[in-house]
Amino acid sequence: MVIMTTVEPENLEDPSHVLQDTSSSWPMRTVASLLGVKRTADVLPRIGLDDLPRIRYGDVQTTIVKIEGTNRHDLNGKFAYVQAYDPVKGRYSAILLDNTEDEIIYLPPTSIKQINILDATSFAISYAWQAQSLDKLYIILIVLLAISWRKQDIIIHRMSEIVTVTVLLLGVSFIGRFLLSEYNLVKEKAESMVGTRNPISTVEMIEYRVEHYFSTSQWAKVALLLTFTFILISMGAVALAFCGEDSISGAVWLAWTFVADPGTHADAPEGFLVRFVSFSITVGGMLVFALMIGIISDYIGNKIDELKKGKSRVIESDHSVMLGWTDKSIAIIQQISLANESEGGGTIVVLADAPKEDLEEHLALAMSQERGSALELMGTNVVFRSGNPLEESELQRVSVLTARSVIVLSPESLSPDEADANQVRQVMALKALDGVNGNECPPVVVEVQDVDNSELFTLVAPDFAEVIVAHDLIGRFMLECARYPGLACVLESMMGFEGSEFYFEEWPELKGKSFLDITCRFDDAVPIGIKSNSGEVSINPKNDHIIQEGDKILVLAEDNDTYEVNDGSYETNKKIESPPAAEDAKQVEKIMFLGWRRDMADLITQLDGYVAKGSELWLFNTVPVKERNELLKDQGHKSELKLDNLLVYNVVGNPLIRRDLSRIVSVDHAGETVSLDEFDSILILADSVSIENGATVMSCDSRSLSTLLIIQDIQKRLYDERKALGSSASIKPVSPITEILDSRTRSLLDVVSCGSAYVMSNQIISSVIAQVSEDRDINAVLRELLTAEGSETYIRSVSKFVDLKKEDKMSFWDIALRARQHREVAIGYKPAGLGFREASLLIINPPDKSLDRQWAPGDEIITFALD
């Protein structure tokens, strides 16, 4: 009987079909017989067994049988290769498959048994064992394939079987090779550990290798799942084929259905063995799908965690990039959102070395504040990414090169010098990206803490970044606000995008006009300066300054698309009259600073340029006098202060203690005393000593609020006492100007009626940074307006421009033209009956400039002037 190929009777009876080549080995003959080919050479290309000897078979098709029931116990159970049938002896001539000498034996028909799947499996495993090669276990599959084809003459056309067996061959080969390599590696490591104090066990080595793959490859779990599934289906298919399945492909498919659908095994054929195999495969399939769900769940969870951590690349262009996160970040986001409102919104990308979830929580908290103080994005989208801004790869991840601007915030956790050194490296990292892939780096705005370090950025990257020295800017801002009550509201309204701000625009129709001629050429804007085609910015130029081709007009306007040039019909020449007499010269002032700042020396130097000779500056704080002198000299890095106009008086005291503020005694100048109602200006600074000792911005604001309330109460008591005595010196004292760091403190100031007596330092810096990020030329404008050199902001009495005894009705443009005779630029006004915050719409860029209005004593004009 034959099982794997159809054996023709005439071939079995013809003794001439005996194999001629005796050099063949039994495995090769087995493979050739199973596949039913004529030449071994035809087998080699198909299965890749190049290591087996090649033989010729002639035209014989034959089969393999199992020997049983003979008197020779050494033959029973062995496999033989049938050659031919000898009708004379009534025997089959055969060769034992494990006989290398090809000795022919003769077997009666009763001793020949057709092999089944278990016999074929046993044969293939024994071959693989003798060959000592796990990767040749696919011989099993060759035998199974032959069994499944036992009823056909030629099976090449069975494509489904070929595909199935090919996949199984490849899978078994790959798994076998992998297991063999791992076995050799484990064996080698185990042998190397023999004789040591800490020998390793097999379980430890397996755990180590599994941990290695799981930690080094993200696909290890998937590979394990696929391997387990493949083994389950393969073993299940073998078991089903043993139970009666006709073909390998059918058995594999049936095994897969049991794995994929647990309910399928209910339709399994009757029989304990078949149902047991089906149940086993189904249980394995349930385990497979449990593992698959776990792996998919972990993968999705990890992806979500990565998205939460901000690891993906930002795909944006024309966006604003903010590097770092500080107390100013929310205010900057608000200002940029206001700037983007006219364009329907934009995108702000924040890259900070902090968890993305924390940054999003800060943003959500700012947006959930009470109405009026809550953050409003106005269509702007804020994207957070967590990473180190100093790394170039992180900068590319937020698409820096396609951004509109880059804002670099100074880290608050470092000392000023360390923070500025960090900023220098940040600028160098951005500079390194400049020109990558043909893209230029967008404008960069860098926040610096110490003015002495600003020159470093010019050295490493000249004309690359706009430097904002926060402490220096706020110091100059507060000096101007302290000397002119109400100026804080004016400057604050110009700094941000809420209200009128600075814009540059070229107007060809104004070419050839003088600056005086364009004073009344914008209905919804106020021209204040010129940017020449060479890039030089001039604020408050001379009246005869001619606008050239390419020059841009600097204006104060609500937005860049809310103003345009009018027809020029307003008659400027008729309206200009001789201005009234100039106001008195500078008066000697008495100013007091409460608290200490790190840049106090720079602040005092700036103040010396503003005041008249003989003015006094009283320094009231807890820092000892000797230590102050060292701090003013920056521990010997700076020379002693050389002041032309100021006299400095030192007072040691605590601004939070009433008795220290009630009687202010100078420790120098022979113990001279002064009371709070004698000062022309009082400035309450955010105490850097407290901040260095660990105080938060809210606690610093609490100290400033307490000091403000104590001073106001003492001033009121002194005023009432002198008024009761009928003293001629009972002039209402000036309101102190308080530096506030946290925007949430603003509402508390309104409660105690101090609505205009504060400066939001962080808010001002944030507004300046946002404006400069939109147009870097704004930095030059603000630098001039907040220094003693060049034009500054002044609050003038209307009587300087209007003789109210002779005339009291004229338009704002008339006032502006008269201001030009003093070389001043009138930018707005405040009526006498309104406070500065109530008159916010009139202070800067008022409406209806051409309409006459009634001017009254107490009205004030806001101007830019040289002095």
C-alpha positions, 0 to 999 in steps of 0.5 A: 500500500502507498500513502503519499503517492499513487504507486502504479502496479506495474512499477511494483512488479517490475524489478528493473525499477530498483534504485541504482545510486547507493550513495544516498542517505535515508533522509534524502530518499525520504524527502524525495519519496514524499514529494514524488519527484524524479531527481533530487536536484528538483528537490533542492531548490524547493526546500533548501536542503543543500547540505544533503547528498544528491542522487538520481532515482530514475522514473520510480515513484514509491513510498515509505511504510512502517514495518510491523509483525515480523519475527525480527524485533530489530525491524519492527517499528522501523521505516522502510523505503519500498523499491519493488515487488518480487512476484516470485518470492511474494515479497516487497523489496525495501531498504531501511531508512536508517541503513546507510549501506542500502541493504535490501530486505524482503518483506511480506505484505502482511508486515507492511503498514501504512504510516499515519500522522503520528508515525510521520511526526515521530519519523521527522522528530527523530531525523531532526534529533539525529541531525542536531538542528532545531531549525530543520523541524519543518521536516514534520511539515513536509511529512504532514503535507505529503499525508494531506496529499496522499490521494492525488497524483500531482499536487503542485496545483494545490496552491492553498496547501503550498501557501499554508505550508510555506507560511508554517515553514517560515514561521517554524524556521524563524522561531527555531533559529531564534530559540537556538540562538537564545539557547546558545547564548544562555548556554555560553553565559551559563558556562562563563559563570561556572565557578563563580560565587553567584552562579545563575540559574536557567530561570534567572537567565530567561527572565533576564533575556525577556526583560532585555527584549521588553526594555529595548524593543517596543515590539517585544510584546507584539512579537511574543503575542504573534509567536504564541498565536502561531505556535497555538495554531500550528500545534492545534492544526497538527492535532486536528489533522491527527483527528481526521482533518483531510488537509493542512490548510483546512486544519490550520483554518479550523484552528484559527477559527477556534482561536478567533471565535470561542463559540466556534468549538461548539460546532466541532464534530463528535468525539472526545478527542476532537472536542478536547482539541477544539476546547484546548485551542479555544482556551488558548485563543481566549488567552491570546485575545486577552494578551492582545487586548492588554497589549493594545490597551498598553499601547493606546495608554502609552500613546495617550501618555506621550501626547499628554507629555507633549512629545510629538512634533508641532506642525505649525507656521507663522506662530509664536514660540515661547521658550520657558514658563514664568509668572509672566507667561499668562500675561504674554499669552493674553497680549499675543491673543489680543494682537491676533484677535483682528486676524481671527486668532493664531497659535502660541507654542510653549516649550518649557522644561516642565510637565505638560499637564502642569502647564495646561493646568496653569492655563486652565486656572487662568481661564477660570478666573472671575470675569474681568481678570480671566484669561481670554484667548480670543480664538488663539490656540495654545500648544504646550510641549515639554522639553529642554529649550536649550536642545536644538532637537527640541527647538526643531520639534516646536517648528522654530524656523517657521514661527513668526517670533520667538520669546525667550523667558528668563528662568526664575529659579536661577540667580540673575547672572546664572539666568543670563548665562542660560539666556546666552546659551539659548540665543546661541542654540537659536542662532545655530538653527539660523539658515538650516534648510534655507530657513531663517530664524524668526525675530527673537526677544530675550528677557535679561535680568541684569543690564550689565549682561546685555552686552553679551548678546551683542557679542555672541549674536549681533543684530539677532535678538532684541534684549529686554532687561526686565528690572531696568525697564520696570525701574525706569517705568516706576521712576516716571510714574512716581514723579507724575501721578497718573502716568502709570495708567498712561504708560500701561495703556500704551504697552499692551495690545488692549487699547492703542499701541505702536505701529509702523506703516509706509504711506506713499501718499505722504512722501515729501510731507513734513512731520508737521504736515502729517499731524492731522492726516490720521483720523484714528491714529496719532503720528509720533515718529518716523522710521527711515529707510535706513532703519533709524527710529526717530520719535518726536522729530523736528517739524521740518523733517521731510518724509522720504521714500521708504520711510515708515510712519510710527503711530499710536492706533487701536490696530494695524488695520483700523486707521488710514490717511485722510484727505488732508482737508483740515486747515493746519496753517489757520489753526496754529497760533503762538503758544502761551508762555512756557511753564516753570523750570524743574523744581527740587523734589523729595523722593522716597524708595521703600524696599530694596532692588537688586538694580538699585544703583541703576535706578538711582542713576536713572533718577539723577537724570530726571530731577533738578539739582538739590533733589533728595532721595530717601532710601527706606529698607531693612538693609544695613547702611554698610551693606547697602554701599557694597550692594550699590557697588555690586561687591566691587564690580562697579564704581561708587555712585556719581550723582549730579543732582541727587542727595541720598539719605539712608534710613534703616527700618521695616516698612511693615512697622508703623512706628518706623514709618511715623518718624523717619530718621536718616542715619547719615546727614546728622540724623535729619528727620522727615515725615511722610507728608513732605515727599513729592513722590513715594515708591514702594518697591517689591523687596528683592530681599524678601524674594531672595529669602523665599517669598512668593509673588503673592507674599511680596504683594501682601507686604507692599499692600500693607505698607501702602495702607500704613503710609496712607493712614499716616499721611491722612492723620498728619494732614488732618492734624495740620489742617486742624491747626490751620497750618499753611503746609496742609497740602494733601499728600501725594499717593504712593506708587506700589509695585505689584507682581501678581495681577490678582492683587489688582482687585484688592487695590480697588477695594482700598481706593488705590486704583491708580497708585500701582504699577503691574511690573510683570504685566508691563514686562509681559506687554513689552515682550509681546509688542516687541515680538510682533515688531522688534523696532518697538524696543527702540521706541520704548527704550527712548520713552523710558529713559532720560535721554530723548523724548519722554512721556509728560502730563501737561496742564491744558493751560500750556497750550490754551489761554483759557481766559481768551479761548476755551473751545478748540479741537484736539488737533488744534492742541496737537498743532500748538504742541508741535510749536514746543516740539511736543507730540500730543497723544491724548488728554484727560478731562478734569472730572475723570480719573486716569482709568475712567478716561482710558479711551481719551488718554491715548488716541482720542476719537473725534480729533477734529471736533471742537470741545470745551476745555476747562481748568484741570484738563490735562494733555499727555505728550511726548516731549524732550523735556 
